[in-house]
Amino acid sequence: LRGVATSVDQVRAALLETVDADDVLVGHSLDCDLRALGLAHHACADTALLYGHPRGAPYKKKLKQLAREFLDREIQDGAHDSAVDARAALDLFALRVARGPAFAGGAED
């Protein structure tokens, strides 16, 4: 991580200052991010779980694949842009909420 001046501890502290217990975290494979930060949160909307994989758990579709399939959007061509990835995850979550629990064959709660 050359050129990165922010430590994991600093990121954790900033997140804890920003996120309240009542907030819902929306993202893709949030378990990996939270584990890396040494955190847990009770209200997560994880698109890796909300959109099922044809082979079932523990397989998960990639965010790039979900964006292409459900949003008709190309992301992650070359370098990842965290803002673009976050917007795709948020849009996928909104789509799942609008279409209901049976949409896309993922987790129902």
C-alpha positions as CSV (number, residue, x, y, z in Angstrom):
1,L,0.0,0.0,0.0
2,R,2.6,2.5,-1.1
3,G,1.5,6.1,-0.7
4,V,-1.2,5.3,1.8
5,A,-0.9,7.4,4.9
6,T,-4.0,6.4,6.7
7,S,-3.8,3.5,9.1
8,V,-6.4,0.8,9.8
9,D,-6.8,2.3,13.3
10,Q,-7.5,5.7,11.8
11,V,-10.1,4.2,9.4
12,R,-11.7,2.3,12.3
13,A,-11.9,5.5,14.5
14,A,-13.4,7.5,11.6
15,L,-16.0,4.9,11.0
16,L,-16.9,4.6,14.6
17,E,-17.4,8.4,14.8
18,T,-19.6,8.4,11.7
19,V,-21.7,5.2,12.0
20,D,-24.3,4.9,14.7
21,A,-25.9,1.6,16.0
22,D,-29.1,2.4,14.1
23,D,-27.4,3.0,10.8
24,V,-27.6,0.4,8.0
25,L,-24.3,-0.4,6.3
26,V,-24.7,-1.1,2.6
27,G,-22.0,-2.7,0.6
28,H,-20.6,-5.9,-1.1
29,S,-18.9,-8.6,0.9
30,L,-19.1,-6.4,4.0
31,D,-17.9,-9.3,6.2
32,C,-14.4,-8.9,4.7
33,D,-14.3,-5.2,5.3
34,L,-15.6,-5.4,8.9
35,R,-13.2,-8.3,9.7
36,A,-10.3,-6.3,8.4
37,L,-11.3,-3.4,10.7
38,G,-12.0,-5.7,13.6
39,L,-15.6,-4.5,13.8
40,A,-19.1,-6.0,13.8
41,H,-22.3,-4.2,13.0
42,H,-25.8,-5.6,13.5
43,A,-27.5,-3.9,10.5
44,C,-25.8,-4.7,7.2
45,A,-27.3,-4.9,3.7
46,D,-24.7,-7.0,1.9
47,T,-25.3,-7.4,-1.8
48,A,-23.1,-10.5,-1.9
49,L,-25.8,-12.2,0.2
50,L,-28.9,-10.4,-1.1
51,Y,-28.2,-11.6,-4.7
52,G,-27.9,-15.4,-4.8
53,H,-25.3,-17.4,-6.8
54,P,-26.6,-20.2,-9.0
55,R,-24.5,-22.7,-7.2
56,G,-25.8,-21.5,-3.8
57,A,-23.7,-20.7,-0.7
58,P,-20.9,-20.3,-0.1
59,Y,-20.5,-19.0,-3.6
60,K,-21.1,-15.2,-4.2
61,K,-21.4,-13.2,-7.4
62,K,-18.8,-10.4,-7.8
63,L,-20.0,-6.8,-7.6
64,K,-18.9,-6.3,-11.2
65,Q,-21.1,-9.2,-12.3
66,L,-24.1,-8.0,-10.3
67,A,-23.8,-4.5,-11.7
68,R,-23.7,-5.8,-15.3
69,E,-26.6,-8.2,-14.8
70,F,-29.0,-6.2,-12.8
71,L,-28.1,-2.5,-13.4
72,D,-26.8,-2.8,-17.0
73,R,-23.7,-1.0,-15.8
74,E,-20.0,-1.7,-16.4
75,I,-17.8,-1.1,-13.4
76,Q,-14.3,-2.1,-12.4
77,D,-12.8,-1.8,-15.9
78,G,-9.2,-1.5,-14.8
79,A,-8.7,0.0,-11.4
80,H,-11.5,-0.1,-8.8
81,D,-13.1,3.2,-7.9
82,S,-14.5,2.9,-4.4
83,A,-17.2,5.5,-5.0
84,V,-18.4,3.8,-8.1
85,D,-18.4,0.4,-6.3
86,A,-20.4,2.0,-3.4
87,R,-22.9,3.5,-5.7
88,A,-23.4,0.2,-7.5
89,A,-23.9,-1.6,-4.1
90,L,-26.4,1.0,-3.0
91,D,-28.3,0.8,-6.3
92,L,-28.4,-3.0,-6.1
93,F,-29.8,-2.7,-2.5
94,A,-32.4,-0.2,-3.6
95,L,-33.4,-2.5,-6.5
96,R,-33.7,-5.5,-4.2
97,V,-35.9,-3.5,-1.7
98,A,-38.1,-2.3,-4.6
99,R,-38.5,-5.8,-6.1
100,G,-38.9,-7.7,-2.9
101,P,-37.3,-10.6,-1.1
102,A,-37.8,-13.2,-3.9
103,F,-36.0,-11.1,-6.4
104,A,-32.6,-12.4,-7.5
105,G,-32.6,-15.5,-5.4
106,G,-30.6,-14.2,-2.4
107,A,-31.1,-14.2,1.4
108,E,-34.6,-13.2,2.5
109,D,-33.7,-11.3,5.6
